[in-house]
Amino acid sequence: MTVFATVLDEAPDWMPAEMPPGYRTRLLEIERLSADLQAMDAIGRVLWATGEPLTDAVARLFAELKCGVEASQGAGGRICVTLGPSQRLLVLVSQSPGPVHRAHEEITRAFQAVQFADASDRVVFLAQGDTSTPPMDRSDPVLPDARDLLEKMDVEVVSTTSVFKLWRLWLEDQQKARRALESLHAEEGMVLAPWR
């Protein structure tokens, strides 16, 4: 918390009206910028959070991409992302902080999601890498044996770093970001530029 915010918390409600011209405008601008930063920070959690906070950050990210988002209660990180009338991504957010291996319980969750998915749904397994490592230096969060098994089940494997890059792309070019999402749904993968 900044010193400025602390002073405002202590001041009576009538104080801003008594201040010189421009004070209220600056105050409103600071509040707007603070809200913007908080929204960006919430999405930034995609790069380092695990468990339920990660699921919440992923849901927020897809909402920012103007997708319909419905997080299943008690489903251990499952999010239904609606791209269009007949296009849905069933996103399984890995609850594991470490690399996912073939015998991991996350694989069972992916299999169950495939069993209950509609024909037009695309199941996506979203895994977090080593959060103590910067995104560009992270190894694959899904070990090769688990990746092979997921791909045989027709589950697309995506890292949290990739969805964060998708959000960054959205801020620059919404049409390209939308095409990347649609190619993910069409089982073509999600091709994004290398991390910068």
N, C-alpha and C positions, 0 to 999 in steps of 0.2 A: 504494500500500500504506500502511496506517495505521501509526502508531507502535506501537499495541497488537499488530497482527499481527507486526510485526518483533520485538517482545519475546518473543512466544510462539514464534516460529521459533527463537530463540536459547536458550530455556529447555529443560531436560531434560524427558523425557516424564513423570517422576514429580512434577513441580512442581505441577500443578493439584490433586493429592490432598493436598498439604501446605497448601494455602491455606484461609482461613477459610470457614465455611458461606456459601453463596450465590455463591461465586466460580464454581464449576462450572456452576451454573444460568445465570449471566450469560454465561459462556463459550459454553455451548450455544445460548443465545438469539442471541448475536452471530454465531455460525456459521450459524444458521438464517436470520437476516436477510441475511447476506452471500450465502448461496446464492440467496435470493429475488431480491436485487438483480442478481446475475450472470445469472439466468434472464431477468429483465426487460430487462437491457442487451442480451442476445443477440437478443431480439425487436426492441428499439429500433433495431438495425442495419438493419432494413427501411427506415427513413427516410433513411439516409445511405450505406450500403454499396453497392458495385458488384461485378460479377463473381461469383466463387465464394462470397465471404462473404455476398453478398446472397442467393444461392440457398440457402445454409445457413440464413440467418435466416428466409426465407420457409417453408422446410420445418419449421423449429422452430415457427413461428407456427401453421401448420396442424395440427401435432401437438398444440399447446396447445388447439386448438379441438376436440380429440378426434376428429380425422379420421385415417383411415389414410393414411400418407405413404410414398411410395417415390420417392426421387430417382434418376434414371437416371445411371449413371456415364458420364462422357464425352459427355453429351448436350447440353452447353452450356446448363445451366440449366433442364432439363425436370424437372418434378415431377408425379407421379401422385397425386392427392388423392382418396381414396375417401370418399364421403359416406354411401353405403348399398350394398346388394347390387348394384344396377344403376345407381348414380349415381357417375360419376367426373368429376373436373375434370383435364384435362391442362394444367398451368400451365407456360407458357414464360416464364421469367424473363429479361428483356432483359439482355444482357451489355454493352449500350452505355450509357456514362455521359451521353451527350448525347441530344437529341431524335431520335426514330426517324422517318425519311422513307421515302417510297414505294420507293426503290431500295435501301434498306438490306438487308443480308443477313439481318436478323432477320425480315423479311417472308417470305423463302424458308423459314426454319425453321418459321414458322407454317403455311405452305402444306403442308410435309411432314407436320407434325403432324396437320393436317386429313385428309390422305390416309390416314394409318394409324390414325386414331381409329375406335373402334367406334361404332355407331349411337347408343348411350346415353351416349357421352362428350361432354363440352363442353370445347372448346379455349379457354383463357384466355391472353391475352397480357398479362403483367405488366411494366409499364415504370416505371423510376425517373426522377424529375424531376431538376432542378438541385439537387444536394445541398448546395450552398453557400447555398441559400435556405431559409428556414423553410417547413414544409409548407403553411401557409395562403397563402403568397405565390407558390407555384410555378405556372408555366404548364403547359399540357398536355404530358406527356413524349412524346406521339405527335402528329406534325404531321397536319393535316387530310387530306392526300392519302393518307398511310399508314393513318390511321384508316378512311377510306372503303374502301380496299382490304381491310383486315382484316375489316371488317363485311360486305363482299360475300362473303368466304370463310367467313362465319358464325363468326368468332372474336370473342369478347368482349374488349374492351380495358379493363384495370383498372390504376389507378396503385398504386404501393406505399403511398401515403398512404391509399388506400381500404382496403387489407387491414390496415393498422395500425389504422385506425378500426374495422374489424370486430373485431379483437382487443380493443380498448378496450370495444366494445359487449359482447363475450363476458364481460368481467369484471363488467359491470353486469347483463346480462340474456341468459343463454345461449339462451333460446328465440327471442328476436328475432334474435340472431346466427345461429342455425341456419336460421331462415326466410330471412335475407338470403343465406346460402350456397345454400339450395335454390332461391331465385329466380334466382340466378346460373346455376345448372345448368339451370334451366327456360327459359333464354334471355330472361329478363325483366330482366336487368341486376342490379346490386347497389345498392339504394337505401339510403344511409346519411345520417344527419344531417350538416349542414355541419361543417367543422372548427371545433373550439372551443379 
